Amino acid sequence: MFNRSRSGQAVASALVLAAGLSAGAAQAEELSFAHFVPPQHTLTRAIIEPFANGVEEATDGALTVRVYPGGELGAGPLEQYVRVVQGVADMAWGLQGYTSSQFPKTMVAELPGVFEHGEMGYEGIWNAYDLIAGEYPRTKPLALWTSEPNVLIMKDHDIRSPADLAGLKVRVSGSAAASVIEALGATPVQMPANEMYNALQTGLIDGIVTGASAISDFKLDEVANSYTIGAPLGRITFFVVMNQDRFDGLPADQQAAIEEHSGPWLSRHGEEGWNAYADETIARLKAAENETVIELSEAQAAAFGELTLPVTKRIIAEIGAEDVLAAMQQE
């Protein structure tokens, strides 16, 4: 009887220990983060690393992030948001412009003149968040920010005035940039970023409007040779979103870690990273013998603005986003 009792106690103790270990294992969480660009893209150091390292440290390793770059969870750049909604990925990075009709108010931040040169766009977006939150159903936005100001990236065309763009085909990321390019007399061609290189190389397009950081991220200087800086062409907006149900199912301490390392904090990291890489890229292009970097004078930039700034007023009126604009500009 004595031995049998000791044996039973040992078994019970083992079961309790196993249950405790299982509970500890169950508390460990891994979040999947999907995107469609290579790991060396600005996204990694500007957004993924600060977020992943922050939440892992804050939770003593109980919450980690596993990244799926280059479309590993689905190759289509346009479907990043829906992958999070469907639970294919816990989180994803994308561009609002790729599905412009879903984010018309957020994309006010992309329009020329909404932000002054050197002004951070993420602050304006978060100031207007209560007015744009409905554009992000079933997700929790972790970061919302803008790129550096857009530039013109051309192949065999030097652009110093709007007349130089007449009849050319220019790649755009979304509807805001498309309206701007149309106003300048060129034909907008919408396509995701990972198609820009081949399109410019083969002559499908004559140029691209996007931030200068993309020149390095996508090696566009291998196929482009002229860059125009200083025209009021707006910016690009980005998002990182998380499945809301996935967030709601996490323990309170892990939710708190995500809150601490997302929102305006993470958005600032993203925007600063994009701007820094853009500055590095422009400096490198200026030093290259076979590249033409055109820095517009105030008068030259104003000639572009005469055509692009009215686009902002028109779109704001069409979508009734005067309140969004005022919030973004902190008026």
matplotlib code that plots the C-alpha trace (Angstrom):
import matplotlib.pyplot as plt

x = [0.0, 2.8, 4.7, 1.6, 0.7, 4.2, 3.9, 0.6, 2.0, 4.9, 2.6, 0.4, 3.4, 4.6, 1.2, 1.1, 4.6, 3.7, 0.6, 2.6, 5.1, 2.3, 0.7, 4.0, 4.4, 0.8, 1.6, 4.3, 2.9, 4.3, 2.9, 3.2, 4.2, 3.7, 5.0, 5.9, 9.4, 12.8, 14.2, 16.8, 14.0, 13.8, 10.8, 12.9, 15.0, 12.5, 9.4, 9.9, 13.0, 11.8, 8.4, 9.6, 12.5, 10.4, 7.5, 9.9, 11.9, 8.8, 7.3, 10.6, 10.3, 6.7, 5.7, 7.7, 7.3, 8.1, 8.5, 7.4, 9.0, 8.8, 5.2, 5.8, 2.2, 0.8, 2.5, 0.0, 1.0, -2.6, -4.0, -2.0, -4.9, -7.3, -4.8, -4.8, -8.7, -8.8, -6.2, -3.7, -1.2, -1.5, 0.0, 1.0, 2.5, 1.0, 0.2, -3.3, -2.9, -3.0, -6.7, -7.4, -11.2, -10.9, -8.8, -9.9, -9.7, -6.3, -5.0, -5.6, -2.1, -0.8, -2.0, 0.4, 0.5, -1.1, 2.2, 5.1, 8.5, 10.2, 7.0, 6.3, 3.1, 2.5, 1.6, -1.2, -2.5, -2.8, -4.3, -7.1, -7.4, -10.9, -12.1, -10.4, -10.7, -13.7, -11.3, -9.6, -12.4, -11.6, -8.0, -5.9, -3.6, -0.2, 1.5, 0.3, 2.8, 3.9, 7.0, 9.4, 8.2, 7.7, 10.2, 10.2, 12.4, 12.8, 14.5, 16.0, 13.8, 14.9, 12.0, 12.3, 8.8, 5.3, 5.6, 8.5, 6.0, 3.4, 2.4, 4.7, 3.6, 4.4, 3.9, 1.8, 1.0, -2.6, -5.4, -3.9, -0.7, -2.7, -4.7, -1.5, 0.2, -2.9, -2.9, 0.7, -0.2, 1.2, -0.6, -0.6, 0.0, -0.8, 1.2, 2.8, 6.3, 7.8, 6.8, 8.5, 11.9, 10.8, 8.3, 10.9, 13.5, 11.2, 9.7, 6.2, 6.6, 8.8, 9.1, 7.9, 6.6, 7.4, 9.8, 13.5, 14.1, 12.5, 15.3, 17.7, 15.1, 14.2, 17.5, 15.8, 19.0, 20.0, 17.3, 16.6, 19.1, 17.3, 15.7, 13.7, 13.5, 11.4, 8.1, 5.0, 3.9, 2.7, 3.8, 2.8, 1.0, 1.7, 0.1, 0.9, -2.3, -3.0, -6.0, -8.3, -9.5, -5.9, -5.0, -8.1, -7.1, -3.7, -3.0, -3.3, 0.5, 1.2, -1.5, 0.2, 3.6, 2.0, 0.4, 3.7, 5.6, 3.0, 0.8, 2.6, 5.8, 6.2, 4.9, 7.7, 10.3, 8.9, 8.8, 12.3, 13.7, 12.1, 13.4, 16.9, 17.2, 15.9, 18.5, 21.2, 19.9, 19.9, 23.4, 24.6, 22.9, 24.4, 27.9, 27.4, 28.8, 26.1, 23.1, 21.3, 19.7, 17.6, 16.9, 14.1, 14.3, 11.5, 10.1, 10.3, 8.6, 5.9, 5.1, 4.3, 2.4, 0.1, -1.2, -0.9, -2.1, -5.6, -5.9, -5.7, -8.6, -10.7, -10.3, -10.9, -14.2, -15.2, -14.9, -16.0, -12.8, -12.4, -12.5, -9.8, -7.6, -8.0, -7.2, -4.1, -2.9, -3.8, -6.1]
y = [0.0, 2.4, 1.9, 2.1, 5.5, 6.8, 5.7, 7.4, 10.7, 10.5, 10.1, 13.0, 15.2, 14.4, 15.2, 18.5, 19.3, 18.4, 20.5, 23.4, 23.0, 22.7, 25.8, 27.6, 26.4, 27.4, 31.0, 31.4, 33.2, 33.7, 36.3, 36.0, 39.2, 39.0, 41.4, 41.3, 42.9, 41.4, 41.2, 44.0, 46.5, 49.6, 48.0, 45.5, 48.0, 50.9, 48.9, 45.1, 45.2, 47.9, 46.2, 42.6, 43.4, 45.6, 43.2, 40.2, 42.2, 43.5, 40.0, 38.2, 36.2, 35.1, 36.9, 36.7, 37.7, 35.5, 37.4, 36.0, 38.3, 38.3, 37.1, 33.8, 33.9, 35.0, 36.8, 39.5, 42.9, 44.1, 41.4, 42.2, 43.7, 40.9, 38.3, 39.8, 39.9, 36.3, 35.2, 34.0, 36.3, 37.9, 41.1, 42.6, 45.7, 47.3, 50.5, 52.1, 53.2, 49.6, 49.5, 53.2, 52.9, 51.4, 54.3, 57.6, 59.6, 58.2, 59.0, 62.7, 62.4, 61.6, 64.8, 67.6, 70.4, 68.6, 68.5, 71.0, 69.9, 68.3, 67.8, 64.3, 62.8, 60.2, 62.8, 64.2, 60.7, 59.8, 63.2, 62.3, 58.7, 58.9, 60.2, 57.5, 54.5, 53.1, 52.4, 49.6, 47.1, 43.9, 45.0, 47.0, 49.5, 49.2, 51.8, 54.5, 56.8, 58.5, 58.2, 61.0, 63.4, 61.9, 62.5, 61.7, 58.8, 58.7, 56.8, 59.0, 62.0, 65.0, 66.7, 70.4, 71.6, 70.0, 70.3, 67.8, 65.2, 65.6, 62.3, 60.2, 57.1, 57.3, 54.6, 55.5, 53.6, 54.7, 57.1, 60.2, 60.1, 59.2, 62.4, 64.4, 62.8, 63.4, 67.1, 67.3, 66.0, 62.5, 59.1, 57.3, 53.6, 51.9, 48.9, 47.5, 48.4, 45.0, 45.5, 48.9, 47.7, 45.5, 48.0, 50.8, 48.5, 47.3, 50.7, 49.9, 53.1, 56.2, 57.0, 56.5, 58.8, 57.6, 58.3, 58.4, 55.5, 53.2, 53.9, 51.9, 49.4, 48.3, 49.1, 51.5, 53.3, 50.3, 51.2, 54.9, 57.7, 61.0, 62.2, 65.3, 66.6, 69.4, 69.3, 69.2, 65.7, 64.4, 61.3, 57.7, 56.2, 52.9, 50.6, 47.8, 46.1, 43.2, 40.9, 42.3, 38.9, 37.7, 40.8, 40.4, 36.8, 37.6, 37.9, 41.4, 41.7, 40.8, 43.2, 45.9, 45.1, 45.5, 48.8, 50.1, 49.4, 50.4, 53.4, 56.8, 55.3, 52.7, 55.0, 57.5, 54.8, 53.9, 57.5, 58.4, 55.2, 56.1, 59.7, 58.7, 56.1, 58.7, 61.2, 58.5, 57.6, 61.1, 61.8, 58.6, 59.6, 63.1, 61.5, 59.1, 60.2, 58.5, 59.9, 63.2, 64.7, 67.8, 70.0, 72.4, 76.0, 77.7, 79.1, 75.7, 73.9, 76.6, 75.8, 72.2, 73.4, 75.5, 72.2, 69.8, 71.8, 72.3, 68.5, 68.4, 71.0, 69.1, 65.7, 67.0, 68.6, 65.5, 63.1, 65.6, 65.3, 68.9, 67.7, 65.1, 67.7, 70.1, 67.3, 66.3, 69.9, 70.4, 73.3]
z = [0.0, 0.9, -2.3, -4.4, -2.7, -3.3, -6.9, -7.3, -5.8, -8.2, -11.2, -9.9, -9.5, -12.9, -14.4, -12.6, -13.8, -17.4, -17.2, -16.0, -18.9, -21.4, -20.0, -20.3, -23.9, -24.7, -23.6, -26.1, -29.2, -32.7, -35.0, -38.7, -40.6, -44.4, -47.1, -50.8, -50.9, -50.4, -46.8, -47.6, -48.3, -46.0, -44.4, -42.4, -40.5, -40.4, -39.3, -38.7, -36.5, -34.1, -33.7, -33.5, -31.2, -29.0, -28.4, -27.8, -25.3, -23.5, -23.2, -22.3, -25.5, -24.9, -28.1, -31.2, -34.9, -37.8, -41.1, -44.5, -47.1, -50.8, -51.0, -49.2, -47.9, -51.2, -54.0, -54.8, -53.4, -53.8, -51.5, -48.4, -46.4, -47.2, -46.2, -42.7, -42.7, -43.7, -41.2, -43.7, -42.0, -38.5, -39.8, -43.2, -44.8, -47.8, -49.7, -49.5, -53.1, -54.4, -53.4, -53.5, -53.3, -49.8, -48.4, -50.0, -46.7, -45.6, -49.1, -48.5, -47.0, -50.4, -52.1, -53.1, -50.5, -47.6, -45.8, -46.1, -47.1, -44.1, -42.2, -41.0, -42.5, -39.9, -37.3, -39.6, -40.3, -36.6, -35.9, -38.3, -37.2, -35.7, -39.1, -41.2, -38.8, -40.8, -43.7, -41.7, -40.9, -38.9, -38.4, -35.9, -37.7, -36.1, -38.3, -40.7, -42.3, -45.5, -47.7, -48.4, -51.1, -54.5, -57.3, -61.0, -62.0, -65.8, -68.6, -71.3, -70.5, -68.5, -66.8, -66.0, -66.7, -67.0, -70.8, -70.7, -69.4, -72.2, -73.7, -71.5, -69.6, -65.9, -63.3, -60.3, -57.1, -56.7, -57.6, -55.9, -57.9, -61.1, -60.8, -60.3, -63.3, -65.5, -64.5, -65.7, -69.2, -68.9, -68.8, -65.5, -65.5, -62.1, -61.1, -57.9, -57.1, -57.9, -61.6, -62.0, -63.0, -65.9, -67.1, -67.3, -68.8, -71.6, -72.4, -71.1, -69.2, -69.6, -65.9, -62.4, -59.7, -56.2, -53.3, -53.9, -51.5, -54.0, -56.4, -54.1, -52.8, -56.3, -58.1, -60.4, -61.2, -63.3, -65.8, -65.1, -65.7, -64.9, -61.7, -61.0, -57.4, -55.9, -57.7, -55.5, -56.4, -53.0, -51.2, -50.8, -47.7, -46.1, -43.5, -41.2, -39.9, -37.6, -37.6, -34.8, -33.6, -33.3, -31.2, -29.1, -28.3, -26.9, -23.2, -21.7, -21.3, -24.9, -26.1, -24.0, -25.6, -29.1, -28.1, -26.7, -29.9, -32.5, -33.4, -33.8, -32.2, -35.0, -37.7, -36.8, -37.1, -40.5, -41.9, -40.5, -42.1, -45.5, -45.4, -44.3, -47.1, -49.6, -48.6, -49.0, -52.4, -53.7, -52.5, -54.2, -57.5, -57.4, -57.0, -60.0, -63.3, -65.4, -63.6, -64.1, -60.9, -61.7, -58.6, -59.6, -58.7, -56.8, -60.1, -61.8, -58.9, -58.9, -62.5, -61.4, -58.4, -60.6, -62.1, -59.1, -56.1, -57.7, -57.8, -54.0, -53.7, -56.3, -54.6, -51.1, -52.4, -54.3, -51.3, -48.7, -46.7, -45.6, -41.9, -42.7, -44.3, -41.3, -38.9, -40.8, -41.0, -37.3, -38.0]

ax = plt.figure().add_subplot(projection="3d")
ax.plot(x, y, z, "-o")
ax.set_aspect("equal")
plt.show()
